[in-house]
Amino acid sequence: MIPFLIYVAIFVVAFFVVTKIAQRSAISDYGSLKTVTFGDESAVTPNRAASVISILTIFLLWGMFTGSSLLPRFLHAPGPFEGTGTFEYTAQAGNEIDTATVTVVVHPIDTPTDAPDVAEGDGWAKDDSVAIGMWRSGLLRVDRNDELGRGDGAEIIEINGQKVQPGDTVDVDFGTVTISDKGTPNIQPAKGWQMEPIWLPSPEAVVQRIGEIASEGFRGSTLWEHLGYSLFRVVVGFFFGALVGIPLGYAMGLSNWFRGWFDPIVEFMRPVPPLALIPLVIIWAGIGETGKIILLFLAALWIMAIAARSGVSGVKISKVHAAYSLGASKAQIMRHVIVPNSLPEIFTGARVAMGVCWGTVVAAELVAAEQGAGMMIMVASKFQNTDIVIMGIILIGIIGFGIDMLMRWAERILVPWKGKG
Amino acid sequence: MSGLSIQNLSMRFDLPGGGHVQALQDVSLDLKAGELLSVLGPSGCGKTTLLNIVAGFLAPTDGKMILNGHEINGPDAERGMVFQQGALFEWMSVRENVGFGPSMKGMPKTNKAEIVDHLLDVVGLQDFKEKAVYELSGGMQQRVALARCLANDPDVILMDEPLGALDALTREKMQSLVLKLWKETGKTIILITHSVEEALLLGERLLVMAPRPGRIHKEYRLPFAEMGVGQDLREVKKHPEFGERREEILGMIWDMEEEIMGRSEASA
């Protein structure tokens, strides 16, 4: 809730600040001189300052609530208690009342610490000590070293001078102490607002983990091998999907018989999510490369077939007529009119297919794989290696984005006439 | 046997919901080589159907066409077509578009380049040779279409409202260009248009067609095309006979439109 409120606050404040600054240095290009902008979609362009602030905000919040060392300390959300704290308990056995001190050492989880030795103190209730990891809590049988224990009818009646009964919670200077139903104090050092690394590691921990896995590898393969395997599967699956799908789409766009024959199959297979095919593919082809490539082949096939088909049907008949009356043969019309005219559609289809394939390969690797980006995050999640999971998600995102950018770039270079017909 | 002979052409097609349309009925026409024919008529009179049949994109239900002694069946390079718009190949440069016909025939590169260069000079697009066609204005694109058609050296040029999408000024320039090309190349040209003025200017012979069923209503022989070759077209339009003919034909087409409206209102 608090991170969300901070996020909204940054959004609003940045909006006002940036618009104020932008007004001062206003440029008067054609777009900025438009008076009607609300409802004119073409007048809406992404505000680059907003994009930058948006990304920085995500990292800022991430850093704030994980106590990132990349941020100055005053920006950190309150962290969990670390150090030594004490509280006193007062126990009563019959008519005998005595007070003792409990020393609590709260330590980072990855540096195990023993409970400190403390002097017993006077009276029949002896002083205790306990070591508790940050974000954890601990039950402490304080009567265990006392001369009069639970068996003797001793029970805790006060914590830090405050009267308590089983079930009550008392605030102490380092957190809270709750008396359990059986009368044992449950010590809960303050957790603060920061996330525990096993739930959300700090940005630098993720970066460090990327470095570690890149140099040491994960589960017998290097990071590049994992990502490379995923990419390799996508490229090979997509390649075969396009190799079969594009001619199939052309045939469907050019021949009644092909259209009639394959229409039911294509129209049925198109809405089937490729993920639904994973179990069947595993049954038939196992969890190896063949299975993955068959799955991605199937994911790309229908998309490419439909793209090629609509590419053919998008050819203006006047172009075909013009080519015929210029003396072109059927083969020449195919080569010089239909193929170039359908390329923009095929590229759009290829972009979609690559995106779907990338999503499908990760999902398939989540289910079962020896290597791959999906396998990496799946295995890591089983061991609560959240940093590896987050690292994997980020890398998968970057690669997916990169694929899309690459396809767009190729489209611009190879089919500059897109949308110009 | 040179020239185009259209004999008793009829075109009738069935509608999906039953019934049929008589797009053309018994259309006959003889065109000598080098004649310039413009075809005019209200929408639905079958003029585009007629052109598509002559081009070979449609097969008539009755009748036949003879061009230079052989029967027409199917499209062929001997009959070039210029479309209203959007028939250029946008993945090719201006040069490649104009050279498309010769390329398809497998003409040697040097010959082809010569033809393309010459035609680009004729239509005044030499400077735009390597541009993509979508970078050109509408008028320039139609000039490319004309050049592309001429590059193939067809016997007959069929024009389906080639100037219909252009603005008035560009249109007038293009009309002069069409006349110039007609005179220089001596091609047989059939031009379909919606504009009475254009039909008068660009027709040695002018065919007025009537709808339902599509048929030839009246034929004129006109002097204006010949006059327009060396002259400003605005001067031609000032000719007293031009105004007379224009009024006459406009009245004729107006009556046809009225009749169609009346008929459809009666049936409604």
Interface residues (C-beta under 8 A of the other chain):
Chain A: K316 S318 K319 H321 A322 A323 Y324 S325 L326 G327 A328 S329 Q332 H336 V337 P340 N341 L343 V415 P416 W417 K420 G421
Chain B: A55 G56 F57 P75 D76 A77 R79 G80 M81 F83 Q84 G86 A87 L88 F89 E90 W91 F100 G101 M104 K105 A132 Y134 R148 C149 N152 P154 L158
